[in-house]
Amino acid sequence: MCTLPVATALRASLLELASQRRNADGQQTKSELVYAYLTGPQFRGRIEAIAERRTEIQKDPADEKKATIKRWSKRESQLHALIESTAGIYGEIHGIASRDLAEIHSLGDMLLLEDEVHLNIG
């Protein structure tokens, strides 16, 4: 009479023990696989690829900033040349027409602004 319950309990215990052994074996195998991956060339290649992308990502904004500063500098030089040419034309005409030439206030303001910009930058 006790045999059947004891056999059932023993069977359940043996099945649980076998399951735990399979899990332990699988755990050991997985640990070995993870270790082999981490120490192998595939993992190293992935990390190197990530590092290369990071370097590219850092370099792009620096290149963009440099290009933008170069464009701004070119435009500033063009604007300065335009202002100087305009002032030169006005000065030459003023020299010819003297008092008959009406004063252009905005040109004077533009020249003052140009001088202020160069004093602040230079």
DSSP file (Angstrom, degrees, kcal/mol; ACC not computed):
  #  RESIDUE AA STRUCTURE BP1 BP2  ACC     N-H-->O    O-->H-N    N-H-->O    O-->H-N    TCO  KAPPA ALPHA  PHI   PSI    X-CA   Y-CA   Z-CA
    1    1 A M              0   0    0      0, 0.0     3,-0.2     0, 0.0     0, 0.0   0.000 360.0 360.0 360.0 -39.5    0.0    0.0    0.0
    2    2 A C     >  +     0   0    0      1,-0.2     4,-2.1     2,-0.1     5,-0.2   0.642 360.0  78.5 -79.3 -15.6    2.8    2.4    0.7
    3    3 A T  H  > S+     0   0    0      1,-0.2     4,-2.9     2,-0.2     5,-0.2   0.912  88.8  51.2 -64.2 -44.9    4.7    1.3   -2.2
    4    4 A L  H  > S+     0   0    0     -3,-0.2     4,-2.5     2,-0.2    -1,-0.2   0.939 112.7  43.7 -63.7 -48.6    2.8    3.2   -4.8
    5    5 A P  H  > S+     0   0    0      0, 0.0     4,-2.5     0, 0.0    -1,-0.2   0.900 116.3  48.7 -63.0 -37.9    3.0    6.6   -3.1
    6    6 A V  H  X S+     0   0    0     -4,-2.1     4,-2.8     2,-0.2    -2,-0.2   0.917 112.3  48.4 -66.9 -42.3    6.7    6.1   -2.4
    7    7 A A  H  X S+     0   0    0     -4,-2.9     4,-2.7    -5,-0.2    -1,-0.2   0.897 112.1  49.4 -64.0 -40.3    7.3    5.0   -6.0
    8    8 A T  H  X S+     0   0    0     -4,-2.5     4,-2.5    -5,-0.2    -2,-0.2   0.929 113.4  45.5 -64.4 -45.5    5.5    8.1   -7.3
    9    9 A A  H  X S+     0   0    0     -4,-2.5     4,-2.3     2,-0.2    -2,-0.2   0.905 114.0  49.6 -64.1 -41.7    7.4   10.4   -5.0
   10   10 A L  H  X S+     0   0    0     -4,-2.8     4,-2.6     2,-0.2    -2,-0.2   0.916 110.8  50.0 -63.2 -43.5   10.7    8.7   -5.9
   11   11 A R  H  X S+     0   0    0     -4,-2.7     4,-2.5     2,-0.2    -2,-0.2   0.931 110.9  48.7 -60.6 -46.2    9.8    9.0   -9.6
   12   12 A A  H  X S+     0   0    0     -4,-2.5     4,-2.3     1,-0.2    -1,-0.2   0.898 112.1  49.7 -61.3 -41.3    9.0   12.7   -9.3
   13   13 A S  H  X S+     0   0    0     -4,-2.3     4,-2.6     2,-0.2    -1,-0.2   0.910 111.1  48.7 -64.7 -42.0   12.3   13.3   -7.4
   14   14 A L  H  X S+     0   0    0     -4,-2.6     4,-2.4     2,-0.2    -2,-0.2   0.902 111.5  49.4 -65.3 -40.8   14.3   11.4  -10.0
   15   15 A L  H  X S+     0   0    0     -4,-2.5     4,-2.3     2,-0.2    -2,-0.2   0.911 112.2  48.2 -64.1 -42.0   12.6   13.4  -12.8
   16   16 A E  H  X S+     0   0    0     -4,-2.3     4,-2.4     2,-0.2    -2,-0.2   0.911 111.8  49.9 -63.6 -43.0   13.4   16.7  -11.0
   17   17 A L  H  X S+     0   0    0     -4,-2.6     4,-2.1     2,-0.2    -2,-0.2   0.908 111.0  48.9 -62.3 -42.8   17.0   15.7  -10.4
   18   18 A A  H  X S+     0   0    0     -4,-2.4     4,-2.3     2,-0.2    -1,-0.2   0.898 111.0  50.7 -64.1 -40.4   17.4   14.8  -14.1
   19   19 A S  H  X S+     0   0    0     -4,-2.3     4,-2.4     1,-0.2    -2,-0.2   0.917 109.9  49.8 -63.8 -42.9   15.9   18.1  -15.1
   20   20 A Q  H  X S+     0   0    0     -4,-2.4     4,-2.4     1,-0.2    -1,-0.2   0.884 110.2  50.7 -63.9 -38.3   18.3   20.0  -12.8
   21   21 A R  H  X S+     0   0    0     -4,-2.1     4,-2.8     2,-0.2    -1,-0.2   0.911 109.8  50.1 -65.5 -41.8   21.3   18.1  -14.2
   22   22 A R  H  X S+     0   0    0     -4,-2.3     4,-2.6     2,-0.2    -2,-0.2   0.922 112.2  48.0 -61.9 -43.0   20.2   19.0  -17.8
   23   23 A N  H  X S+     0   0    0     -4,-2.4     4,-2.5     2,-0.2    -2,-0.2   0.907 111.9  49.2 -63.5 -41.8   19.9   22.6  -16.8
   24   24 A A  H  X S+     0   0    0     -4,-2.4     4,-2.4     2,-0.2    -2,-0.2   0.910 112.0  48.6 -64.5 -42.0   23.3   22.6  -15.1
   25   25 A D  H  X S+     0   0    0     -4,-2.8     4,-2.3     1,-0.2    -2,-0.2   0.921 113.0  47.9 -63.3 -42.5   24.8   21.0  -18.2
   26   26 A G  H  X S+     0   0    0     -4,-2.6     4,-2.8     2,-0.2    -2,-0.2   0.872 110.1  52.7 -64.6 -37.6   23.1   23.6  -20.4
   27   27 A Q  H  X S+     0   0    0     -4,-2.5     4,-2.7     2,-0.2    -2,-0.2   0.921 109.9  47.8 -64.4 -44.3   24.3   26.4  -18.1
   28   28 A Q  H  X S+     0   0    0     -4,-2.4     4,-2.3     2,-0.2    -2,-0.2   0.919 113.1  48.5 -62.3 -43.7   27.9   25.2  -18.3
   29   29 A T  H  X S+     0   0    0     -4,-2.3     4,-2.4     2,-0.2    -2,-0.2   0.917 112.3  48.4 -63.5 -43.6   27.7   24.9  -22.1
   30   30 A K  H  X S+     0   0    0     -4,-2.8     4,-2.8     2,-0.2     5,-0.2   0.910 110.4  51.4 -63.8 -42.2   26.2   28.4  -22.4
   31   31 A S  H  X S+     0   0    0     -4,-2.7     4,-2.6     1,-0.2    -1,-0.2   0.912 110.9  48.5 -60.4 -42.5   28.8   29.8  -20.1
   32   32 A E  H  X S+     0   0    0     -4,-2.3     4,-2.6     2,-0.2    -1,-0.2   0.906 111.7  49.3 -64.5 -41.3   31.5   28.2  -22.3
   33   33 A L  H  X S+     0   0    0     -4,-2.4     4,-2.3     2,-0.2    -2,-0.2   0.912 111.8  48.3 -64.6 -42.7   29.9   29.6  -25.4
   34   34 A V  H  X S+     0   0    0     -4,-2.8     4,-2.8     2,-0.2     5,-0.2   0.928 113.0  48.4 -63.5 -44.8   29.6   33.1  -24.0
   35   35 A Y  H  X S+     0   0    0     -4,-2.6     4,-1.9     1,-0.2    -2,-0.2   0.927 111.4  49.5 -60.7 -45.3   33.3   33.0  -22.9
   36   36 A A  H  < S+     0   0    0     -4,-2.6     4,-0.4     1,-0.2    -1,-0.2   0.894 112.7  48.2 -61.9 -39.4   34.4   31.7  -26.3
   37   37 A Y  H >< S+     0   0    0     -4,-2.3     3,-1.0     1,-0.2     6,-0.7   0.936 111.2  49.5 -65.4 -47.0   32.4   34.5  -28.0
   38   38 A L  H 3< S+     0   0    0     -4,-2.8    -1,-0.2     1,-0.3    -2,-0.2   0.803 117.4  40.5 -65.1 -29.0   33.8   37.2  -25.7
   39   39 A T  T 3< S+     0   0    0     -4,-1.9    -1,-0.3    -5,-0.2    -2,-0.2   0.410 103.9  91.0 -98.2   2.0   37.4   36.1  -26.3
   40   40 A G  S <> S-     0   0    0     -3,-1.0     4,-1.5    -4,-0.4     3,-0.1  -0.377  87.4-105.4 -97.9 175.1   37.0   35.4  -30.0
   41   41 A P  H  > S+     0   0    0      0, 0.0     4,-2.5     0, 0.0     5,-0.2   0.765 111.5  63.1 -70.5 -27.6   37.5   37.4  -33.2
   42   42 A Q  H  > S+     0   0    0      2,-0.2     4,-2.0     1,-0.2     5,-0.1   0.941 106.5  43.4 -65.5 -46.4   33.7   38.0  -33.8
   43   43 A F  H  > S+     0   0    0     -6,-0.7     4,-2.3     2,-0.2     5,-0.2   0.920 114.0  51.5 -63.5 -43.7   33.2   39.9  -30.6
   44   44 A R  H  X S+     0   0    0     -4,-1.5     4,-2.5    -7,-0.2    -2,-0.2   0.909 108.8  51.3 -59.9 -43.3   36.4   41.9  -31.2
   45   45 A G  H  X S+     0   0    0     -4,-2.5     4,-2.1     1,-0.2    -1,-0.2   0.887 109.3  50.4 -62.0 -40.1   35.3   42.8  -34.7
   46   46 A R  H  X S+     0   0    0     -4,-2.0     4,-2.1     2,-0.2    -2,-0.2   0.927 111.5  47.3 -64.3 -44.6   31.9   44.0  -33.4
   47   47 A I  H  X S+     0   0    0     -4,-2.3     4,-2.4     1,-0.2    -2,-0.2   0.903 111.2  51.4 -64.8 -41.4   33.5   46.2  -30.8
   48   48 A E  H  X S+     0   0    0     -4,-2.5     4,-2.3     1,-0.2    -1,-0.2   0.897 108.8  51.7 -61.8 -39.9   36.0   47.6  -33.3
   49   49 A A  H  X S+     0   0    0     -4,-2.1     4,-2.2     2,-0.2    -2,-0.2   0.897 109.8  49.2 -63.5 -40.6   33.1   48.4  -35.7
   50   50 A I  H  X S+     0   0    0     -4,-2.1     4,-2.3     1,-0.2    -2,-0.2   0.924 111.0  49.8 -63.4 -44.3   31.3   50.3  -32.9
   51   51 A A  H  X S+     0   0    0     -4,-2.4     4,-2.0     1,-0.2    -2,-0.2   0.884 109.9  50.9 -63.1 -39.1   34.5   52.2  -32.1
   52   52 A E  H  X S+     0   0    0     -4,-2.3     4,-2.3     2,-0.2    -1,-0.2   0.914 109.9  49.3 -64.9 -42.9   35.0   53.2  -35.7
   53   53 A R  H  X S+     0   0    0     -4,-2.2     4,-2.7     1,-0.2    -2,-0.2   0.899 109.5  52.9 -62.4 -40.4   31.4   54.5  -36.0
   54   54 A R  H  X S+     0   0    0     -4,-2.3     4,-2.2     1,-0.2    -1,-0.2   0.911 108.7  49.4 -61.6 -42.9   31.9   56.5  -32.8
   55   55 A T  H  X S+     0   0    0     -4,-2.0     4,-2.1     2,-0.2    -1,-0.2   0.917 111.9  48.3 -62.6 -43.5   35.0   58.1  -34.3
   56   56 A E  H  X S+     0   0    0     -4,-2.3     4,-2.2     1,-0.2    -2,-0.2   0.908 110.3  51.6 -62.5 -42.2   33.1   59.0  -37.5
   57   57 A I  H  < S+     0   0    0     -4,-2.7    -1,-0.2     1,-0.2    -2,-0.2   0.882 112.2  46.2 -64.2 -38.1   30.2   60.4  -35.6
   58   58 A Q  H  X S+     0   0    0     -4,-2.2     4,-0.9    -5,-0.2    -1,-0.2   0.862 112.4  51.0 -70.9 -35.2   32.6   62.6  -33.6
   59   59 A K  H  X S+     0   0    0     -4,-2.1     4,-2.5     1,-0.2     5,-0.2   0.859  98.4  66.2 -72.6 -36.5   34.5   63.7  -36.7
   60   60 A D  H  X S+     0   0    0     -4,-2.2     4,-2.6     1,-0.2     5,-0.2   0.913 101.4  45.6 -56.1 -50.9   31.4   64.8  -38.7
   61   61 A P  H  > S+     0   0    0      0, 0.0     4,-2.6     0, 0.0    -1,-0.2   0.886 112.5  52.2 -62.6 -35.8   30.4   67.7  -36.5
   62   62 A A  H  X S+     0   0    0     -4,-0.9     4,-2.2     2,-0.2    -2,-0.2   0.919 111.5  46.4 -64.6 -42.4   34.0   69.0  -36.3
   63   63 A D  H  X S+     0   0    0     -4,-2.5     4,-2.4     2,-0.2    -1,-0.2   0.905 112.9  49.8 -64.9 -41.2   34.2   68.9  -40.1
   64   64 A E  H  X S+     0   0    0     -4,-2.6     4,-2.5    -5,-0.2    -2,-0.2   0.909 110.7  49.8 -64.0 -41.9   30.8   70.6  -40.4
   65   65 A K  H  X S+     0   0    0     -4,-2.6     4,-2.5     2,-0.2     5,-0.2   0.921 110.9  49.3 -62.4 -44.6   31.9   73.3  -38.0
   66   66 A K  H  X S+     0   0    0     -4,-2.2     4,-2.0     1,-0.2    -2,-0.2   0.914 112.4  47.7 -61.5 -44.0   35.1   73.9  -39.9
   67   67 A A  H  X S+     0   0    0     -4,-2.4     4,-2.2     2,-0.2    -1,-0.2   0.888 111.9  50.1 -65.5 -39.6   33.3   74.2  -43.2
   68   68 A T  H  X S+     0   0    0     -4,-2.5     4,-2.7     2,-0.2    -2,-0.2   0.920 110.1  49.2 -65.8 -43.8   30.7   76.6  -41.7
   69   69 A I  H  X S+     0   0    0     -4,-2.5     4,-2.5     1,-0.2    -1,-0.2   0.895 110.6  51.5 -62.0 -39.7   33.4   78.8  -40.3
   70   70 A K  H  X S+     0   0    0     -4,-2.0     4,-2.1    -5,-0.2    -1,-0.2   0.913 111.1  47.4 -63.8 -42.8   35.2   78.8  -43.6
   71   71 A R  H  X S+     0   0    0     -4,-2.2     4,-2.6     2,-0.2    -2,-0.2   0.917 112.3  49.6 -64.0 -43.4   31.9   79.8  -45.4
   72   72 A W  H  X S+     0   0    0     -4,-2.7     4,-2.6     1,-0.2    -2,-0.2   0.918 110.4  50.3 -61.9 -42.6   31.2   82.6  -42.9
   73   73 A S  H  X S+     0   0    0     -4,-2.5     4,-2.3     2,-0.2    -1,-0.2   0.907 110.5  49.6 -62.4 -41.9   34.7   83.9  -43.3
   74   74 A K  H  X S+     0   0    0     -4,-2.1     4,-2.3     2,-0.2    -2,-0.2   0.931 112.6  46.8 -62.9 -45.9   34.4   84.0  -47.1
   75   75 A R  H  X S+     0   0    0     -4,-2.6     4,-2.7     1,-0.2    -2,-0.2   0.885 110.7  52.7 -64.4 -38.4   31.1   85.8  -46.9
   76   76 A E  H  X S+     0   0    0     -4,-2.6     4,-2.6     2,-0.2    -1,-0.2   0.908 109.7  48.6 -63.6 -41.4   32.5   88.3  -44.3
   77   77 A S  H  X S+     0   0    0     -4,-2.3     4,-2.5     2,-0.2    -2,-0.2   0.900 112.0  49.4 -64.4 -40.5   35.4   89.0  -46.7
   78   78 A Q  H  X S+     0   0    0     -4,-2.3     4,-2.4     2,-0.2    -2,-0.2   0.923 112.0  47.9 -64.1 -43.7   33.0   89.5  -49.6
   79   79 A L  H  X S+     0   0    0     -4,-2.7     4,-2.6     2,-0.2    -2,-0.2   0.915 111.3  50.8 -63.7 -42.6   30.8   91.8  -47.5
   80   80 A H  H  X S+     0   0    0     -4,-2.6     4,-2.6     2,-0.2    -2,-0.2   0.919 110.9  48.4 -60.7 -44.9   33.9   93.8  -46.4
   81   81 A A  H  X S+     0   0    0     -4,-2.5     4,-2.5     2,-0.2    -1,-0.2   0.893 111.1  51.3 -63.3 -39.7   35.0   94.2  -50.0
   82   82 A L  H  X S+     0   0    0     -4,-2.4     4,-2.5     2,-0.2    -2,-0.2   0.929 111.5  46.5 -62.4 -46.2   31.5   95.3  -51.1
   83   83 A I  H  X S+     0   0    0     -4,-2.6     4,-2.7     1,-0.2     5,-0.2   0.916 113.1  49.3 -63.5 -43.5   31.4   97.9  -48.3
   84   84 A E  H  X S+     0   0    0     -4,-2.6     4,-2.4     2,-0.2    -2,-0.2   0.910 112.4  47.9 -63.0 -42.2   34.9   99.2  -49.1
   85   85 A S  H  X S+     0   0    0     -4,-2.5     4,-2.5     2,-0.2    -2,-0.2   0.921 112.8  48.2 -64.4 -43.6   34.1   99.4  -52.9
   86   86 A T  H  X S+     0   0    0     -4,-2.5     4,-2.5     1,-0.2    -2,-0.2   0.931 113.2  47.2 -62.7 -45.5   30.8  101.3  -52.1
   87   87 A A  H  X S+     0   0    0     -4,-2.7     4,-2.7     1,-0.2    -1,-0.2   0.876 111.2  53.0 -63.8 -36.8   32.6  103.7  -49.8
   88   88 A G  H  X S+     0   0    0     -4,-2.4     4,-2.5    -5,-0.2    -2,-0.2   0.923 109.6  47.2 -64.6 -44.3   35.3  104.2  -52.4
   89   89 A I  H  X S+     0   0    0     -4,-2.5     4,-2.6     2,-0.2     5,-0.2   0.942 113.9  47.8 -61.5 -46.9   32.9  105.1  -55.1
   90   90 A Y  H  X S+     0   0    0     -4,-2.5     4,-2.7     1,-0.2    -2,-0.2   0.912 112.1  50.0 -61.9 -41.9   31.0  107.4  -52.8
   91   91 A G  H  X S+     0   0    0     -4,-2.7     4,-2.1     2,-0.2    -1,-0.2   0.900 111.4  48.1 -63.4 -41.3   34.3  109.0  -51.7
   92   92 A E  H  X S+     0   0    0     -4,-2.5     4,-1.5     2,-0.2    -2,-0.2   0.925 114.3  45.4 -66.1 -43.4   35.5  109.5  -55.3
   93   93 A I  H  X S+     0   0    0     -4,-2.6     4,-3.4     1,-0.2     5,-0.4   0.904 111.6  53.1 -65.9 -39.8   32.1  111.1  -56.3
   94   94 A H  H  X S+     0   0    0     -4,-2.7     4,-2.2    -5,-0.2    -1,-0.2   0.883 106.3  53.8 -62.2 -37.6   32.2  113.2  -53.2
   95   95 A G  H  < S+     0   0    0     -4,-2.1    -1,-0.2    -5,-0.2    -2,-0.2   0.849 115.9  39.3 -64.1 -33.9   35.6  114.4  -54.2
   96   96 A I  H  < S+     0   0    0     -4,-1.5    -2,-0.2    -3,-0.2    -1,-0.2   0.930 127.3  30.9 -80.5 -49.6   34.3  115.4  -57.6
   97   97 A A  H >< S+     0   0    0     -4,-3.4     3,-2.1     1,-0.2    -3,-0.2   0.666  84.5 175.4 -88.6 -17.1   30.9  116.9  -56.7
   98   98 A S  G ><  +     0   0    0     -4,-2.2     3,-1.2    -5,-0.4    -1,-0.2  -0.230  68.8   4.7  51.3-119.6   31.9  118.1  -53.3
   99   99 A R  G 3  S+     0   0    0      1,-0.3    -1,-0.3    -4,-0.1    -2,-0.1   0.684 122.7  69.0 -71.4 -18.8   29.1  120.0  -51.6
  100  100 A D  G <  S+     0   0    0     -3,-2.1     2,-0.5    -6,-0.1    -1,-0.3   0.700  81.2  88.8 -74.2 -17.6   26.6  119.3  -54.3
  101  101 A L  S <  S-     0   0    0     -3,-1.2     2,-0.1    -7,-0.2     3,-0.1  -0.703  81.3-127.2 -85.9 123.9   26.5  115.6  -53.4
  102  102 A A        -     0   0    0     -2,-0.5     2,-0.2     1,-0.1    -2,-0.1  -0.415  28.0-108.4 -69.5 143.0   23.9  114.8  -50.7
  103  103 A E        -     0   0    0     -2,-0.1     2,-0.8     1,-0.1    -1,-0.1  -0.498  21.9-143.0 -73.2 139.2   25.2  112.9  -47.7
  104  104 A I     >  -     0   0    0     -2,-0.2     4,-1.5     1,-0.2     3,-0.4  -0.878  14.6-171.8-105.7 101.8   24.1  109.2  -47.5
  105  105 A H  H  > S+     0   0    0     -2,-0.8     4,-2.4     1,-0.2     5,-0.2   0.877  82.1  56.1 -64.2 -39.4   23.5  108.6  -43.8
  106  106 A S  H  > S+     0   0    0      1,-0.2     4,-2.3     2,-0.2    -1,-0.2   0.834 103.9  55.4 -65.6 -29.3   23.0  104.8  -44.2
  107  107 A L  H  > S+     0   0    0     -3,-0.4     4,-2.3     2,-0.2    -1,-0.2   0.909 108.1  48.7 -67.6 -40.8   26.4  104.5  -45.9
  108  108 A G  H  X S+     0   0    0     -4,-1.5     4,-2.3     2,-0.2    -2,-0.2   0.908 111.6  49.2 -63.1 -41.6   28.0  106.2  -42.9
  109  109 A D  H  X S+     0   0    0     -4,-2.4     4,-2.6     1,-0.2    -2,-0.2   0.899 109.9  51.9 -62.8 -40.2   26.2  103.9  -40.6
  110  110 A M  H  X S+     0   0    0     -4,-2.3     4,-2.3     1,-0.2    -2,-0.2   0.903 110.4  48.0 -64.0 -41.3   27.3  100.9  -42.6
  111  111 A L  H  X S+     0   0    0     -4,-2.3     4,-2.3     2,-0.2    -1,-0.2   0.892 111.8  49.6 -67.5 -39.4   30.9  102.0  -42.5
  112  112 A L  H  X S+     0   0    0     -4,-2.3     4,-2.4     2,-0.2    -2,-0.2   0.924 111.5  48.9 -63.8 -43.8   30.7  102.6  -38.7
  113  113 A L  H  X S+     0   0    0     -4,-2.6     4,-2.5     1,-0.2    -2,-0.2   0.907 110.1  51.8 -61.4 -42.0   29.2   99.1  -38.3
  114  114 A E  H  X S+     0   0    0     -4,-2.3     4,-2.2     1,-0.2    -1,-0.2   0.908 109.7  49.4 -61.5 -42.8   31.9   97.6  -40.4
  115  115 A D  H  X S+     0   0    0     -4,-2.3     4,-2.2     1,-0.2    -1,-0.2   0.903 110.8  50.2 -63.7 -40.9   34.6   99.3  -38.3
  116  116 A E  H  X S+     0   0    0     -4,-2.4     4,-2.3     2,-0.2    -2,-0.2   0.912 109.2  51.3 -63.5 -42.9   33.0   98.0  -35.1
  117  117 A V  H  X S+     0   0    0     -4,-2.5     4,-2.3     1,-0.2     5,-0.3   0.925 111.8  46.5 -61.3 -44.8   32.9   94.5  -36.5
  118  118 A H  H  X S+     0   0    0     -4,-2.2     4,-2.6     1,-0.2    -1,-0.2   0.854 111.2  51.9 -69.0 -34.1   36.5   94.6  -37.4
  119  119 A L  H  < S+     0   0    0     -4,-2.2    -1,-0.2     1,-0.2    -2,-0.2   0.899 113.0  45.1 -67.4 -39.0   37.5   96.0  -34.0
  120  120 A N  H  < S+     0   0    0     -4,-2.3    -2,-0.2    -5,-0.2    -1,-0.2   0.866 122.7  35.7 -71.1 -37.1   35.6   93.3  -32.2
  121  121 A I  H  <        0   0    0     -4,-2.3    -2,-0.2    -5,-0.2    -3,-0.2   0.929 360.0 360.0 -81.6 -49.2   36.9   90.5  -34.4
  122  122 A G     <        0   0    0     -4,-2.6    -1,-0.2    -5,-0.3    -2,-0.2   0.478 360.0 360.0 -72.1 360.0   40.5   91.7  -35.0
